[in-house]
Amino acid sequence: MAASGHPLIGDPLYGIPSKTRLRLHCWQLSFPQPFATDDQLTTVTAPVPADFDVLD
């Protein structure tokens, strides 16, 4: 990500160091149903962790 100009917060080697952890989160993921006959997608969401809002 750093090479593309978008360093990750918490990446100690290539990004912006953080005192807590790497801040990379997938908040939504969609994938096709394996046995569906149409273009039905299943979507899973996860809230962004509260500590992602705080820069350290």
PDB file as gemmi writes it, atoms N, CA and C in Angstrom:
CRYST1    1.000    1.000    1.000  90.00  90.00  90.00 P 1                      
ATOM      1  N   MET A   1       0.818  -1.188   0.000  1.00  0.00           N  
ATOM      2  CA  MET A   1       0.000   0.000   0.000  1.00  0.00           C  
ATOM      3  C   MET A   1       0.865   1.256   0.000  1.00  0.00           C  
ATOM      4  N   ALA A   2       1.979   1.221   0.730  1.00  0.00           N  
ATOM      5  CA  ALA A   2       2.846   2.392   0.778  1.00  0.00           C  
ATOM      6  C   ALA A   2       3.378   2.730  -0.615  1.00  0.00           C  
ATOM      7  N   ALA A   3       3.679   1.717  -1.404  1.00  0.00           N  
ATOM      8  CA  ALA A   3       4.211   1.946  -2.748  1.00  0.00           C  
ATOM      9  C   ALA A   3       3.186   2.639  -3.645  1.00  0.00           C  
ATOM     10  N   SER A   4       1.908   2.446  -3.362  1.00  0.00           N  
ATOM     11  CA  SER A   4       0.869   3.093  -4.170  1.00  0.00           C  
ATOM     12  C   SER A   4       0.461   4.451  -3.595  1.00  0.00           C  
ATOM     13  N   GLY A   5       1.163   4.886  -2.530  1.00  0.00           N  
ATOM     14  CA  GLY A   5       0.888   6.194  -1.949  1.00  0.00           C  
ATOM     15  C   GLY A   5      -0.153   6.176  -0.844  1.00  0.00           C  
ATOM     16  N   HIS A   6      -0.496   4.972  -0.378  1.00  0.00           N  
ATOM     17  CA  HIS A   6      -1.513   4.833   0.670  1.00  0.00           C  
ATOM     18  C   HIS A   6      -0.973   3.964   1.807  1.00  0.00           C  
ATOM     19  N   PRO A   7      -0.061   4.487   2.624  1.00  0.00           N  
ATOM     20  CA  PRO A   7       0.506   3.673   3.705  1.00  0.00           C  
ATOM     21  C   PRO A   7      -0.555   3.336   4.758  1.00  0.00           C  
ATOM     22  N   LEU A   8      -0.400   2.193   5.386  1.00  0.00           N  
ATOM     23  CA  LEU A   8      -1.347   1.752   6.400  1.00  0.00           C  
ATOM     24  C   LEU A   8      -0.898   2.216   7.781  1.00  0.00           C  
ATOM     25  N   ILE A   9      -1.845   2.690   8.562  1.00  0.00           N  
ATOM     26  CA  ILE A   9      -1.536   3.063   9.940  1.00  0.00           C  
ATOM     27  C   ILE A   9      -1.285   1.786  10.715  1.00  0.00           C  
ATOM     28  N   GLY A  10      -0.184   1.746  11.438  1.00  0.00           N  
ATOM     29  CA  GLY A  10       0.157   0.585  12.240  1.00  0.00           C  
ATOM     30  C   GLY A  10       1.142  -0.349  11.580  1.00  0.00           C  
ATOM     31  N   ASP A  11       1.475  -0.124  10.320  1.00  0.00           N  
ATOM     32  CA  ASP A  11       2.455  -0.965   9.634  1.00  0.00           C  
ATOM     33  C   ASP A  11       3.846  -0.449   9.992  1.00  0.00           C  
ATOM     34  N   PRO A  12       4.579  -1.158  10.850  1.00  0.00           N  
ATOM     35  CA  PRO A  12       5.867  -0.654  11.326  1.00  0.00           C  
ATOM     36  C   PRO A  12       6.963  -0.630  10.255  1.00  0.00           C  
ATOM     37  N   LEU A  13       6.817  -1.406   9.199  1.00  0.00           N  
ATOM     38  CA  LEU A  13       7.870  -1.478   8.188  1.00  0.00           C  
ATOM     39  C   LEU A  13       7.654  -0.492   7.036  1.00  0.00           C  
ATOM     40  N   TYR A  14       6.456  -0.441   6.488  1.00  0.00           N  
ATOM     41  CA  TYR A  14       6.217   0.372   5.303  1.00  0.00           C  
ATOM     42  C   TYR A  14       5.197   1.489   5.490  1.00  0.00           C  
ATOM     43  N   GLY A  15       4.581   1.565   6.659  1.00  0.00           N  
ATOM     44  CA  GLY A  15       3.514   2.545   6.849  1.00  0.00           C  
ATOM     45  C   GLY A  15       3.803   3.517   7.960  1.00  0.00           C  
ATOM     46  N   ILE A  16       2.759   3.896   8.653  1.00  0.00           N  
ATOM     47  CA  ILE A  16       2.833   4.846   9.746  1.00  0.00           C  
ATOM     48  C   ILE A  16       2.808   4.050  11.043  1.00  0.00           C  
ATOM     49  N   PRO A  17       3.892   4.040  11.813  1.00  0.00           N  
ATOM     50  CA  PRO A  17       3.920   3.243  13.047  1.00  0.00           C  
ATOM     51  C   PRO A  17       2.808   3.634  14.009  1.00  0.00           C  
ATOM     52  N   SER A  18       2.339   2.673  14.768  1.00  0.00           N  
ATOM     53  CA  SER A  18       1.271   2.878  15.733  1.00  0.00           C  
ATOM     54  C   SER A  18       1.632   2.163  17.024  1.00  0.00           C  
ATOM     55  N   LYS A  19       1.129   2.670  18.128  1.00  0.00           N  
ATOM     56  CA  LYS A  19       1.389   2.031  19.418  1.00  0.00           C  
ATOM     57  C   LYS A  19       0.480   0.836  19.643  1.00  0.00           C  
ATOM     58  N   THR A  20      -0.564   0.711  18.864  1.00  0.00           N  
ATOM     59  CA  THR A  20      -1.535  -0.356  19.108  1.00  0.00           C  
ATOM     60  C   THR A  20      -1.387  -1.515  18.127  1.00  0.00           C  
ATOM     61  N   ARG A  21      -1.925  -1.391  16.933  1.00  0.00           N  
ATOM     62  CA  ARG A  21      -1.919  -2.504  15.986  1.00  0.00           C  
ATOM     63  C   ARG A  21      -2.124  -1.998  14.567  1.00  0.00           C  
ATOM     64  N   LEU A  22      -2.003  -2.906  13.632  1.00  0.00           N  
ATOM     65  CA  LEU A  22      -2.245  -2.588  12.226  1.00  0.00           C  
ATOM     66  C   LEU A  22      -3.710  -2.239  12.042  1.00  0.00           C  
ATOM     67  N   ARG A  23      -3.971  -1.164  11.335  1.00  0.00           N  
ATOM     68  CA  ARG A  23      -5.358  -0.721  11.137  1.00  0.00           C  
ATOM     69  C   ARG A  23      -5.787  -0.978   9.695  1.00  0.00           C  
ATOM     70  N   LEU A  24      -6.087  -2.217   9.447  1.00  0.00           N  
ATOM     71  CA  LEU A  24      -6.588  -2.648   8.152  1.00  0.00           C  
ATOM     72  C   LEU A  24      -7.847  -3.461   8.426  1.00  0.00           C  
ATOM     73  N   HIS A  25      -8.967  -3.031   7.862  1.00  0.00           N  
ATOM     74  CA  HIS A  25     -10.242  -3.657   8.199  1.00  0.00           C  
ATOM     75  C   HIS A  25     -11.130  -3.716   6.971  1.00  0.00           C  
ATOM     76  N   CYS A  26     -11.718  -4.854   6.753  1.00  0.00           N  
ATOM     77  CA  CYS A  26     -12.704  -5.016   5.690  1.00  0.00           C  
ATOM     78  C   CYS A  26     -14.075  -4.899   6.336  1.00  0.00           C  
ATOM     79  N   TRP A  27     -14.785  -3.816   6.074  1.00  0.00           N  
ATOM     80  CA  TRP A  27     -16.079  -3.606   6.722  1.00  0.00           C  
ATOM     81  C   TRP A  27     -17.224  -4.317   6.010  1.00  0.00           C  
ATOM     82  N   GLN A  28     -17.015  -4.659   4.735  1.00  0.00           N  
ATOM     83  CA  GLN A  28     -18.070  -5.354   4.004  1.00  0.00           C  
ATOM     84  C   GLN A  28     -17.451  -6.282   2.968  1.00  0.00           C  
ATOM     85  N   LEU A  29     -18.001  -7.491   2.882  1.00  0.00           N  
ATOM     86  CA  LEU A  29     -17.518  -8.486   1.935  1.00  0.00           C  
ATOM     87  C   LEU A  29     -18.729  -9.137   1.287  1.00  0.00           C  
ATOM     88  N   SER A  30     -18.730  -9.204  -0.032  1.00  0.00           N  
ATOM     89  CA  SER A  30     -19.824  -9.844  -0.762  1.00  0.00           C  
ATOM     90  C   SER A  30     -19.262 -10.943  -1.644  1.00  0.00           C  
ATOM     91  N   PHE A  31     -19.995 -12.044  -1.708  1.00  0.00           N  
ATOM     92  CA  PHE A  31     -19.553 -13.151  -2.544  1.00  0.00           C  
ATOM     93  C   PHE A  31     -20.773 -13.885  -3.084  1.00  0.00           C  
ATOM     94  N   PRO A  32     -20.630 -14.521  -4.255  1.00  0.00           N  
ATOM     95  CA  PRO A  32     -21.764 -15.231  -4.853  1.00  0.00           C  
ATOM     96  C   PRO A  32     -22.066 -16.524  -4.099  1.00  0.00           C  
ATOM     97  N   GLN A  33     -23.340 -16.902  -4.083  1.00  0.00           N  
ATOM     98  CA  GLN A  33     -23.741 -18.180  -3.491  1.00  0.00           C  
ATOM     99  C   GLN A  33     -23.274 -19.309  -4.416  1.00  0.00           C  
ATOM    100  N   PRO A  34     -22.617 -20.327  -3.886  1.00  0.00           N  
ATOM    101  CA  PRO A  34     -22.062 -21.366  -4.765  1.00  0.00           C  
ATOM    102  C   PRO A  34     -23.112 -22.197  -5.512  1.00  0.00           C  
ATOM    103  N   PHE A  35     -24.310 -22.341  -4.949  1.00  0.00           N  
ATOM    104  CA  PHE A  35     -25.311 -23.182  -5.602  1.00  0.00           C  
ATOM    105  C   PHE A  35     -26.522 -22.391  -6.088  1.00  0.00           C  
ATOM    106  N   ALA A  36     -26.426 -21.082  -6.126  1.00  0.00           N  
ATOM    107  CA  ALA A  36     -27.541 -20.254  -6.579  1.00  0.00           C  
ATOM    108  C   ALA A  36     -27.648 -20.307  -8.096  1.00  0.00           C  
ATOM    109  N   THR A  37     -28.865 -20.232  -8.591  1.00  0.00           N  
ATOM    110  CA  THR A  37     -29.077 -20.264 -10.042  1.00  0.00           C  
ATOM    111  C   THR A  37     -29.106 -18.867 -10.645  1.00  0.00           C  
ATOM    112  N   ASP A  38     -29.153 -17.828  -9.790  1.00  0.00           N  
ATOM    113  CA  ASP A  38     -29.129 -16.457 -10.298  1.00  0.00           C  
ATOM    114  C   ASP A  38     -27.883 -15.758  -9.745  1.00  0.00           C  
ATOM    115  N   ASP A  39     -27.852 -14.465  -9.823  1.00  0.00           N  
ATOM    116  CA  ASP A  39     -26.683 -13.708  -9.366  1.00  0.00           C  
ATOM    117  C   ASP A  39     -26.819 -13.293  -7.904  1.00  0.00           C  
ATOM    118  N   GLN A  40     -27.323 -14.178  -7.067  1.00  0.00           N  
ATOM    119  CA  GLN A  40     -27.535 -13.879  -5.657  1.00  0.00           C  
ATOM    120  C   GLN A  40     -26.180 -13.743  -4.939  1.00  0.00           C  
ATOM    121  N   LEU A  41     -26.040 -12.635  -4.192  1.00  0.00           N  
ATOM    122  CA  LEU A  41     -24.825 -12.388  -3.422  1.00  0.00           C  
ATOM    123  C   LEU A  41     -25.138 -12.449  -1.934  1.00  0.00           C  
ATOM    124  N   THR A  42     -24.192 -12.961  -1.171  1.00  0.00           N  
ATOM    125  CA  THR A  42     -24.268 -12.889   0.280  1.00  0.00           C  
ATOM    126  C   THR A  42     -23.318 -11.783   0.710  1.00  0.00           C  
ATOM    127  N   THR A  43     -23.799 -10.906   1.568  1.00  0.00           N  
ATOM    128  CA  THR A  43     -22.988  -9.789   2.045  1.00  0.00           C  
ATOM    129  C   THR A  43     -22.837  -9.900   3.552  1.00  0.00           C  
ATOM    130  N   VAL A  44     -21.598  -9.799   4.014  1.00  0.00           N  
ATOM    131  CA  VAL A  44     -21.282  -9.838   5.431  1.00  0.00           C  
ATOM    132  C   VAL A  44     -20.665  -8.491   5.792  1.00  0.00           C  
ATOM    133  N   THR A  45     -21.126  -7.890   6.884  1.00  0.00           N  
ATOM    134  CA  THR A  45     -20.558  -6.614   7.316  1.00  0.00           C  
ATOM    135  C   THR A  45     -20.047  -6.722   8.745  1.00  0.00           C  
ATOM    136  N   ALA A  46     -19.060  -5.925   9.061  1.00  0.00           N  
ATOM    137  CA  ALA A  46     -18.484  -5.859  10.403  1.00  0.00           C  
ATOM    138  C   ALA A  46     -18.211  -4.394  10.711  1.00  0.00           C  
ATOM    139  N   PRO A  47     -18.609  -3.918  11.893  1.00  0.00           N  
ATOM    140  CA  PRO A  47     -18.374  -2.514  12.223  1.00  0.00           C  
ATOM    141  C   PRO A  47     -16.881  -2.227  12.361  1.00  0.00           C  
ATOM    142  N   VAL A  48     -16.526  -1.000  12.064  1.00  0.00           N  
ATOM    143  CA  VAL A  48     -15.134  -0.571  12.225  1.00  0.00           C  
ATOM    144  C   VAL A  48     -14.843  -0.500  13.718  1.00  0.00           C  
ATOM    145  N   PRO A  49     -13.734  -1.108  14.193  1.00  0.00           N  
ATOM    146  CA  PRO A  49     -13.408  -1.057  15.613  1.00  0.00           C  
ATOM    147  C   PRO A  49     -13.287   0.373  16.122  1.00  0.00           C  
ATOM    148  N   ALA A  50     -13.699   0.605  17.350  1.00  0.00           N  
ATOM    149  CA  ALA A  50     -13.715   1.945  17.944  1.00  0.00           C  
ATOM    150  C   ALA A  50     -12.323   2.563  17.992  1.00  0.00           C  
ATOM    151  N   ASP A  51     -11.293   1.762  18.203  1.00  0.00           N  
ATOM    152  CA  ASP A  51      -9.953   2.344  18.324  1.00  0.00           C  
ATOM    153  C   ASP A  51      -9.355   2.780  16.984  1.00  0.00           C  
ATOM    154  N   PHE A  52     -10.038   2.518  15.878  1.00  0.00           N  
ATOM    155  CA  PHE A  52      -9.563   2.990  14.580  1.00  0.00           C  
ATOM    156  C   PHE A  52      -9.740   4.493  14.434  1.00  0.00           C  
ATOM    157  N   ASP A  53     -10.626   5.096  15.210  1.00  0.00           N  
ATOM    158  CA  ASP A  53     -10.871   6.530  15.139  1.00  0.00           C  
ATOM    159  C   ASP A  53      -9.798   7.354  15.820  1.00  0.00           C  
ATOM    160  N   VAL A  54      -8.966   6.723  16.603  1.00  0.00           N  
ATOM    161  CA  VAL A  54      -7.962   7.442  17.404  1.00  0.00           C  
ATOM    162  C   VAL A  54      -6.590   7.243  16.789  1.00  0.00           C  
ATOM    163  N   LEU A  55      -5.929   8.324  16.469  1.00  0.00           N  
ATOM    164  CA  LEU A  55      -4.552   8.243  15.948  1.00  0.00           C  
ATOM    165  C   LEU A  55      -3.587   8.331  17.126  1.00  0.00           C  
ATOM    166  N   ASP A  56      -2.613   7.444  17.173  1.00  0.00           N  
ATOM    167  CA  ASP A  56      -1.635   7.500  18.249  1.00  0.00           C  
ATOM    168  C   ASP A  56      -0.235   7.651  17.734  1.00  0.00           C  
TER     169      ASP A  56                                                      
END                                                                             
